[in-house]
Amino acid sequence: MARGRKPTKIDQGRFEGMVTFGATCLDCANEFNCTEESIVRYVKRTYGTNFVEFSNKKRGTVRMKLRHKQIQLALEGSVPLLIWCGKQYLGQSDKIEQSIDQAPTRLIIDRGNPKPTDE
């Protein structure tokens, strides 16, 4: 006689795709109609790691691909991405600095000599 619940069927490709694009453990549990604990066990059994490390690795791959694509488009002439890459990799900014190269000018206004009042 079998014990416990039937194992949850998790489609590996769909699961990896969800995690790659930011799905949380709870999101995956809701999608596969199981508990978060089932997802945690699945990741441990299938990938030999915990959910956080697995998701960080998957999301890191997406970040790397996005950076690569942004740089590629910048090098192809996309002005917004050239500006973005300049800020990210070359320390450029939109900050406008103003400086005054000469001493301040003193302005004197002559209002004439007022008449003394009888106080």
PAMAR-905609 format. One record per atom (N, C-alpha, C): residue number from 1; residue in three letters; x, y, z; atom name. Coordinates in steps of 0.05 Angstrom, whole numbers, padded with zeros to 5 digits. Last residue first. Layout:
N
NUM, ALA, X, Y, Z, CA
...
***
This chain:
119
119, GLU, 00292, 02305, 00259, N
119, GLU, 00280, 02286, 00277, CA
119, GLU, 00284, 02295, 00305, C
118, ASP, 00292, 02327, 00198, N
118, ASP, 00291, 02338, 00225, CA
118, ASP, 00277, 02318, 00243, C
117, THR, 00337, 02294, 00153, N
117, THR, 00310, 02299, 00163, CA
117, THR, 00312, 02311, 00191, C
116, PRO, 00381, 02309, 00100, N
116, PRO, 00376, 02301, 00128, CA
116, PRO, 00348, 02309, 00137, C
115, LYS, 00371, 02283, 00035, N
115, LYS, 00372, 02307, 00053, CA
115, LYS, 00367, 02297, 00081, C
114, PRO, 00416, 02234, 00007, N
114, PRO, 00389, 02243, 00016, CA
114, PRO, 00392, 02266, 00035, C
113, ASN, 00457, 02235, -00046, N
113, ASN, 00457, 02240, -00017, CA
113, ASN, 00429, 02249, -00009, C
112, GLY, 00449, 02178, -00092, N
112, GLY, 00452, 02207, -00085, CA
112, GLY, 00452, 02210, -00055, C
111, ARG, 00452, 02127, -00099, N
111, ARG, 00425, 02138, -00098, CA
111, ARG, 00426, 02168, -00091, C
110, ASP, 00491, 02085, -00133, N
110, ASP, 00492, 02111, -00121, CA
110, ASP, 00464, 02123, -00122, C
109, ILE, 00509, 02020, -00124, N
109, ILE, 00487, 02037, -00134, CA
109, ILE, 00488, 02063, -00118, C
108, ILE, 00557, 01976, -00144, N
108, ILE, 00551, 01998, -00125, CA
108, ILE, 00530, 02015, -00138, C
107, LEU, 00575, 01910, -00145, N
107, LEU, 00558, 01929, -00157, CA
107, LEU, 00551, 01951, -00136, C
106, ARG, 00630, 01871, -00157, N
106, ARG, 00616, 01886, -00136, CA
106, ARG, 00601, 01908, -00150, C
105, THR, 00634, 01806, -00183, N
105, THR, 00634, 01834, -00189, CA
105, THR, 00618, 01849, -00167, C
104, PRO, 00674, 01751, -00161, N
104, PRO, 00648, 01764, -00164, CA
104, PRO, 00652, 01794, -00168, C
103, ALA, 00728, 01728, -00203, N
103, ALA, 00718, 01737, -00177, CA
103, ALA, 00691, 01751, -00181, C
102, GLN, 00718, 01676, -00252, N
102, GLN, 00727, 01702, -00243, CA
102, GLN, 00715, 01710, -00216, C
101, ASP, 00695, 01628, -00265, N
101, ASP, 00724, 01630, -00266, CA
101, ASP, 00734, 01657, -00258, C
100, ILE, 00648, 01586, -00239, N
100, ILE, 00653, 01615, -00244, CA
100, ILE, 00683, 01618, -00243, C
99, SER, 00616, 01529, -00267, N
99, SER, 00637, 01541, -00250, CA
99, SER, 00640, 01570, -00258, C
98, GLN, 00572, 01475, -00267, N
98, GLN, 00577, 01503, -00275, CA
98, GLN, 00599, 01513, -00256, C
97, GLU, 00554, 01413, -00294, N
97, GLU, 00570, 01428, -00274, CA
97, GLU, 00575, 01456, -00284, C
96, ILE, 00503, 01369, -00301, N
96, ILE, 00514, 01393, -00312, CA
96, ILE, 00529, 01409, -00290, C
95, LYS, 00497, 01301, -00310, N
95, LYS, 00502, 01322, -00291, CA
95, LYS, 00515, 01346, -00304, C
94, ASP, 00491, 01257, -00339, N
94, ASP, 00476, 01280, -00349, CA
94, ASP, 00481, 01304, -00331, C
93, SER, 00553, 01220, -00346, N
93, SER, 00528, 01227, -00333, CA
93, SER, 00515, 01251, -00346, C
92, GLN, 00599, 01164, -00351, N
92, GLN, 00587, 01189, -00361, CA
92, GLN, 00561, 01195, -00346, C
91, GLY, 00625, 01117, -00339, N
91, GLY, 00623, 01137, -00318, CA
91, GLY, 00611, 01163, -00327, C
90, LEU, 00626, 01077, -00376, N
90, LEU, 00646, 01098, -00379, CA
90, LEU, 00644, 01120, -00358, C
89, TYR, 00584, 01041, -00366, N
89, TYR, 00611, 01031, -00369, CA
89, TYR, 00633, 01052, -00370, C
88, GLN, 00536, 01071, -00358, N
88, GLN, 00542, 01046, -00343, CA
88, GLN, 00572, 01039, -00343, C
87, LYS, 00539, 01115, -00393, N
87, LYS, 00534, 01119, -00364, CA
87, LYS, 00543, 01095, -00348, C
86, GLY, 00546, 01089, -00442, N
86, GLY, 00565, 01108, -00433, CA
86, GLY, 00563, 01114, -00403, C
85, CYS, 00499, 01059, -00444, N
85, CYS, 00525, 01045, -00441, CA
85, CYS, 00547, 01064, -00431, C
84, TRP, 00462, 01101, -00450, N
84, TRP, 00460, 01083, -00427, CA
84, TRP, 00487, 01069, -00423, C
83, ILE, 00479, 01122, -00500, N
83, ILE, 00479, 01139, -00476, CA
83, ILE, 00479, 01122, -00451, C
82, LEU, 00469, 01078, -00532, N
82, LEU, 00497, 01089, -00530, CA
82, LEU, 00499, 01106, -00505, C
81, LEU, 00415, 01074, -00526, N
81, LEU, 00432, 01053, -00514, CA
81, LEU, 00461, 01062, -00513, C
80, PRO, 00397, 01120, -00553, N
80, PRO, 00391, 01116, -00525, CA
80, PRO, 00409, 01095, -00511, C
79, VAL, 00421, 01108, -00606, N
79, VAL, 00429, 01131, -00589, CA
79, VAL, 00422, 01127, -00560, C
78, SER, 00443, 01053, -00636, N
78, SER, 00420, 01062, -00621, CA
78, SER, 00429, 01084, -00601, C
77, GLY, 00487, 01031, -00666, N
77, GLY, 00479, 01059, -00669, CA
77, GLY, 00455, 01069, -00654, C
76, GLU, 00508, 00983, -00656, N
76, GLU, 00495, 00986, -00682, CA
76, GLU, 00484, 01014, -00686, C
75, LEU, 00524, 00989, -00604, N
75, LEU, 00545, 00989, -00624, CA
75, LEU, 00533, 00990, -00653, C
74, ALA, 00473, 00984, -00580, N
74, ALA, 00488, 01009, -00578, CA
74, ALA, 00509, 01011, -00600, C
73, LEU, 00462, 00931, -00591, N
73, LEU, 00445, 00951, -00603, CA
73, LEU, 00459, 00979, -00602, C
72, GLN, 00502, 00907, -00558, N
72, GLN, 00501, 00902, -00587, CA
72, GLN, 00485, 00924, -00601, C
71, ILE, 00487, 00926, -00508, N
71, ILE, 00513, 00934, -00519, CA
71, ILE, 00513, 00930, -00549, C
70, GLN, 00438, 00899, -00503, N
70, GLN, 00439, 00928, -00502, CA
70, GLN, 00465, 00938, -00514, C
69, LYS, 00455, 00845, -00506, N
69, LYS, 00438, 00856, -00527, CA
69, LYS, 00438, 00887, -00527, C
68, HIS, 00485, 00841, -00459, N
68, HIS, 00497, 00836, -00485, CA
68, HIS, 00481, 00848, -00507, C
67, ARG, 00445, 00851, -00420, N
67, ARG, 00468, 00869, -00423, CA
67, ARG, 00482, 00866, -00450, C
66, LEU, 00413, 00806, -00430, N
66, LEU, 00403, 00833, -00435, CA
66, LEU, 00425, 00853, -00438, C
65, LYS, 00448, 00764, -00416, N
65, LYS, 00438, 00766, -00443, CA
65, LYS, 00427, 00793, -00450, C
64, MET, 00454, 00776, -00361, N
64, MET, 00477, 00775, -00378, CA
64, MET, 00468, 00778, -00408, C
63, ARG, 00401, 00769, -00343, N
63, ARG, 00414, 00795, -00340, CA
63, ARG, 00438, 00797, -00359, C
62, VAL, 00394, 00714, -00353, N
62, VAL, 00378, 00734, -00367, CA
62, VAL, 00391, 00761, -00366, C
61, THR, 00431, 00692, -00317, N
61, THR, 00434, 00687, -00345, CA
61, THR, 00418, 00707, -00362, C
60, GLY, 00409, 00708, -00269, N
60, GLY, 00435, 00719, -00277, CA
60, GLY, 00440, 00715, -00307, C
59, ARG, 00365, 00676, -00265, N
59, ARG, 00361, 00705, -00271, CA
59, ARG, 00387, 00718, -00279, C
58, LYS, 00391, 00627, -00254, N
58, LYS, 00374, 00630, -00278, CA
58, LYS, 00370, 00659, -00285, C
57, LYS, 00416, 00639, -00205, N
57, LYS, 00432, 00630, -00228, CA
57, LYS, 00416, 00634, -00254, C
56, ASN, 00373, 00652, -00173, N
56, ASN, 00394, 00672, -00178, CA
56, ASN, 00410, 00665, -00202, C
55, SER, 00346, 00603, -00172, N
55, SER, 00333, 00626, -00185, CA
55, SER, 00354, 00648, -00191, C
54, PHE, 00383, 00571, -00143, N
54, PHE, 00375, 00563, -00170, CA
54, PHE, 00363, 00587, -00185, C
53, GLU, 00386, 00598, -00095, N
53, GLU, 00410, 00596, -00111, CA
53, GLU, 00403, 00589, -00140, C
52, VAL, 00331, 00591, -00079, N
52, VAL, 00343, 00618, -00082, CA
52, VAL, 00368, 00617, -00100, C
51, PHE, 00323, 00535, -00075, N
51, PHE, 00308, 00552, -00095, CA
51, PHE, 00322, 00579, -00100, C
50, ASN, 00385, 00498, -00071, N
50, ASN, 00360, 00509, -00060, CA
50, ASN, 00348, 00528, -00080, C
49, THR, 00406, 00438, -00107, N
49, THR, 00411, 00464, -00095, CA
49, THR, 00385, 00474, -00083, C
48, GLY, 00398, 00396, -00143, N
48, GLY, 00418, 00394, -00122, CA
48, GLY, 00425, 00420, -00108, C
47, TYR, 00359, 00393, -00181, N
47, TYR, 00383, 00410, -00187, CA
47, TYR, 00404, 00409, -00166, C
46, THR, 00321, 00355, -00162, N
46, THR, 00327, 00357, -00191, CA
46, THR, 00353, 00372, -00196, C
45, ARG, 00318, 00361, -00106, N
45, ARG, 00320, 00334, -00118, CA
45, ARG, 00330, 00336, -00147, C
44, LYS, 00313, 00416, -00100, N
44, LYS, 00335, 00402, -00086, CA
44, LYS, 00340, 00375, -00100, C
43, VAL, 00266, 00426, -00129, N
43, VAL, 00291, 00439, -00137, CA
43, VAL, 00315, 00424, -00125, C
42, TYR, 00229, 00395, -00100, N
42, TYR, 00234, 00389, -00128, CA
42, TYR, 00261, 00401, -00137, C
41, ARG, 00230, 00420, -00050, N
41, ARG, 00239, 00393, -00052, CA
41, ARG, 00246, 00385, -00081, C
40, VAL, 00207, 00470, -00066, N
40, VAL, 00234, 00469, -00054, CA
40, VAL, 00246, 00441, -00056, C
39, ILE, 00157, 00452, -00083, N
39, ILE, 00176, 00465, -00102, CA
39, ILE, 00204, 00464, -00092, C
38, SER, 00136, 00434, -00035, N
38, SER, 00139, 00415, -00057, CA
38, SER, 00159, 00426, -00078, C
37, GLU, 00135, 00482, -00007, N
37, GLU, 00152, 00460, 00003, CA
37, GLU, 00157, 00440, -00019, C
36, GLU, 00094, 00508, -00032, N
36, GLU, 00121, 00518, -00036, CA
36, GLU, 00141, 00497, -00028, C
35, THR, 00048, 00459, -00060, N
35, THR, 00058, 00477, -00039, CA
35, THR, 00086, 00487, -00046, C
34, CYS, 00012, 00463, -00123, N
34, CYS, 00025, 00448, -00101, CA
34, CYS, 00034, 00468, -00080, C
33, ASN, 00000, 00479, -00177, N
33, ASN, -00021, 00470, -00158, CA
33, ASN, -00009, 00452, -00136, C
32, PHE, 00035, 00503, -00210, N
32, PHE, 00035, 00474, -00210, CA
32, PHE, 00016, 00462, -00189, C
31, GLU, 00025, 00557, -00197, N
31, GLU, 00023, 00548, -00225, CA
31, GLU, 00020, 00517, -00227, C
30, ASN, 00036, 00560, -00143, N
30, ASN, 00009, 00565, -00153, CA
30, ASN, 00005, 00554, -00181, C
29, ALA, 00091, 00548, -00144, N
29, ALA, 00072, 00531, -00129, CA
29, ALA, 00044, 00535, -00138, C
28, CYS, 00110, 00592, -00173, N
28, CYS, 00112, 00565, -00184, CA
28, CYS, 00093, 00546, -00170, C
27, ASP, 00098, 00633, -00136, N
27, ASP, 00087, 00634, -00164, CA
27, ASP, 00087, 00606, -00176, C
26, LEU, 00130, 00617, -00093, N
26, LEU, 00101, 00617, -00090, CA
26, LEU, 00087, 00618, -00118, C
25, CYS, 00180, 00626, -00115, N
25, CYS, 00173, 00599, -00106, CA
25, CYS, 00142, 00597, -00104, C
24, THR, 00171, 00672, -00170, N
24, THR, 00179, 00664, -00143, CA
24, THR, 00172, 00635, -00137, C
23, ALA, 00196, 00686, -00235, N
23, ALA, 00175, 00674, -00218, CA
23, ALA, 00187, 00666, -00191, C
22, GLY, 00234, 00708, -00271, N
22, GLY, 00228, 00721, -00246, CA
22, GLY, 00207, 00709, -00228, C
21, PHE, 00249, 00680, -00316, N
21, PHE, 00237, 00706, -00319, CA
21, PHE, 00225, 00717, -00294, C
20, THR, 00268, 00632, -00294, N
20, THR, 00286, 00649, -00310, CA
20, THR, 00275, 00677, -00312, C
19, VAL, 00221, 00609, -00275, N
19, VAL, 00241, 00619, -00256, CA
19, VAL, 00261, 00638, -00270, C
18, MET, 00195, 00595, -00323, N
18, MET, 00183, 00613, -00304, CA
18, MET, 00203, 00626, -00285, C
17, GLY, 00233, 00560, -00346, N
17, GLY, 00225, 00584, -00359, CA
17, GLY, 00213, 00605, -00340, C
16, GLU, 00232, 00518, -00308, N
16, GLU, 00257, 00534, -00312, CA
16, GLU, 00251, 00560, -00326, C
15, PHE, 00178, 00501, -00315, N
15, PHE, 00188, 00510, -00289, CA
15, PHE, 00213, 00528, -00293, C
14, ARG, 00179, 00483, -00368, N
14, ARG, 00161, 00505, -00360, CA
14, ARG, 00170, 00518, -00334, C
13, GLY, 00216, 00441, -00363, N
13, GLY, 00220, 00464, -00382, CA
13, GLY, 00204, 00488, -00374, C
12, GLN, 00191, 00407, -00325, N
12, GLN, 00217, 00419, -00320, CA
12, GLN, 00222, 00443, -00338, C
11, ASP, 00130, 00404, -00297, N
11, ASP, 00143, 00404, -00324, CA
11, ASP, 00169, 00420, -00321, C
10, ILE, 00115, 00365, -00244, N
10, ILE, 00125, 00391, -00251, CA
10, ILE, 00139, 00389, -00278, C
9, LYS, 00069, 00332, -00207, N
9, LYS, 00082, 00332, -00233, CA
9, LYS, 00089, 00360, -00241, C
8, THR, 00077, 00312, -00141, N
8, THR, 00068, 00333, -00159, CA
8, THR, 00083, 00331, -00185, C
7, PRO, 00063, 00245, -00119, N
7, PRO, 00083, 00266, -00125, CA
7, PRO, 00071, 00286, -00145, C
6, LYS, 00007, 00233, -00077, N
6, LYS, 00020, 00228, -00103, CA
6, LYS, 00040, 00251, -00108, C
5, ARG, 00017, 00229, -00006, N
5, ARG, 00005, 00240, -00030, CA
5, ARG, 00020, 00232, -00055, C
4, GLY, 00026, 00168, 00034, N
4, GLY, 00028, 00197, 00027, CA
4, GLY, 00014, 00204, 00001, C
3, ARG, 00041, 00102, 00010, N
3, ARG, 00037, 00122, 00031, CA
3, ARG, 00039, 00150, 00020, C
2, ALA, 00012, 00044, -00018, N
2, ALA, 00028, 00068, -00021, CA
2, ALA, 00021, 00087, 00002, C
1, MET, 00017, -00024, 00000, N
1, MET, 00000, 00000, 00000, CA
1, MET, 00018, 00025, 00000, C
***
